[in-house]
Amino acid sequence: MNPYQAAKSYSSLKVQSGVMDASPHRLIQMLFEGALERIAQAKGAMSQNQIARKGELIGKAVNIVGGLQGSLNDKEGGQLAANLDDLYDYIIRRLTEANFHNDPERLDECARLLGEIKTAWDAIATEV
């Protein structure tokens, strides 16, 4: 196994281990972190005119935001869950537009919105 493959396997194992040991709250934090990381990477790929890589990374960010959206509890979450559902839908649309129009400003907007939600989510951990 070459060093690149070994590092990739280790990284995958580390992530899997982190997920298995994580609380439900931490799992959501990890999703936010993953989405923000993919958006930042996509912006870098966009600036380097790596079209395929940009599309791949934005697609991953869209899937993660979709996972966040799917984790909402409509019955217990009430209006907050409905508002978050709408916001996640908006973010997914903006990510798709950013990909189509090659627009880093739309990526920045999505990162800012997700960052604000993540900050609020992180604050919950200190209150529990």
ZAMAR-267153 format. One record per residue (C-alpha): x, y, z. Coordinates in Angstrom, 3 decimals, decimal comma. Last residue first. Layout:
# ZAMAR-267153
X  Y  Z
X  Y  Z
...
//
This chain:
# ZAMAR-267153
X  Y  Z
-27,162  20,611  28,312
-26,410  24,333  28,034
-22,862  23,996  26,720
-23,998  21,629  23,992
-26,758  24,034  22,923
-24,151  26,681  22,133
-22,686  24,428  19,416
-26,085  24,317  17,694
-26,305  28,121  17,701
-22,810  28,402  16,247
-23,658  25,702  13,702
-26,734  27,626  12,543
-24,636  30,756  12,063
-21,910  28,834  10,254
-24,481  27,228  7,959
-25,730  30,671  6,963
-22,204  32,055  6,475
-21,086  29,020  4,484
-24,130  29,291  2,235
-23,500  32,995  1,635
-19,829  32,360  0,907
-20,772  29,685  -1,625
-23,135  32,171  -3,254
-20,284  34,674  -3,434
-18,038  32,034  -5,056
-20,266  31,928  -8,155
-19,480  29,314  -10,831
-22,981  29,891  -12,224
-24,055  26,230  -12,115
-22,137  25,377  -8,960
-23,204  28,502  -7,123
-26,791  27,864  -8,262
-26,694  24,358  -6,797
-25,261  25,704  -3,555
-27,976  28,361  -3,509
-30,724  25,749  -3,964
-29,290  23,570  -1,184
-29,022  26,598  1,100
-32,668  27,547  0,437
-33,848  24,011  1,242
-31,776  24,087  4,424
-33,434  27,388  5,349
-36,939  26,060  4,684
-36,285  22,961  6,792
-34,762  25,156  9,494
-37,943  27,238  9,611
-40,141  24,121  9,790
-37,967  22,640  12,541
-38,223  25,889  14,514
-41,995  26,012  13,972
-42,542  22,647  15,625
-39,428  20,680  16,519
-41,182  17,834  18,315
-43,328  16,616  15,429
-41,127  17,874  12,595
-37,957  16,247  13,902
-35,182  17,435  11,621
-32,574  14,837  10,671
-33,565  14,908  7,002
-32,576  18,553  6,704
-29,179  17,845  8,207
-28,777  14,968  5,782
-29,812  17,224  2,901
-27,157  19,673  4,083
-24,667  16,807  3,886
-25,829  15,810  0,409
-25,590  19,406  -0,838
-22,072  19,681  0,591
-21,087  16,465  -1,207
-22,503  17,805  -4,479
-20,602  21,052  -3,925
-17,425  19,005  -3,540
-18,006  16,957  -6,694
-18,948  20,019  -8,721
-15,825  21,888  -7,634
-13,661  18,836  -8,406
-15,127  18,593  -11,913
-14,647  22,313  -12,574
-11,122  22,693  -11,288
-10,863  26,352  -12,358
-8,389  27,110  -9,567
-10,781  29,616  -7,969
-13,594  27,064  -8,218
-11,458  24,368  -6,613
-10,765  26,709  -3,713
-14,451  27,575  -3,390
-15,262  23,867  -3,492
-12,786  23,228  -0,667
-14,445  25,908  1,460
-17,885  24,455  0,692
-16,656  20,949  1,503
-15,259  22,107  4,854
-18,466  23,899  5,770
-20,533  20,818  4,945
-18,232  18,539  6,934
-18,205  20,808  9,975
-21,994  21,056  9,930
-22,270  17,273  9,642
-19,776  16,826  12,488
-21,843  19,112  14,694
-24,900  16,979  13,905
-22,966  13,875  14,946
-21,854  15,634  18,144
-25,471  16,140  19,216
-26,287  12,486  18,493
-23,332  11,521  20,685
-20,149  10,419  18,952
-18,233  7,168  19,525
-19,263  5,492  16,268
-18,786  8,721  14,310
-15,293  9,322  15,648
-14,290  5,730  14,879
-15,580  6,059  11,330
-13,714  9,353  10,903
-10,455  7,864  12,223
-10,866  4,774  10,046
-11,368  6,947  6,962
-8,309  9,047  7,824
-6,238  5,914  8,372
-7,368  4,474  5,045
-6,557  7,755  3,262
-3,136  7,923  4,918
-2,393  4,343  3,885
-3,571  4,992  0,332
-1,303  8,049  0,064
1,667  6,202  1,605
1,457  3,370  -0,959
0,000  0,000  0,000
//
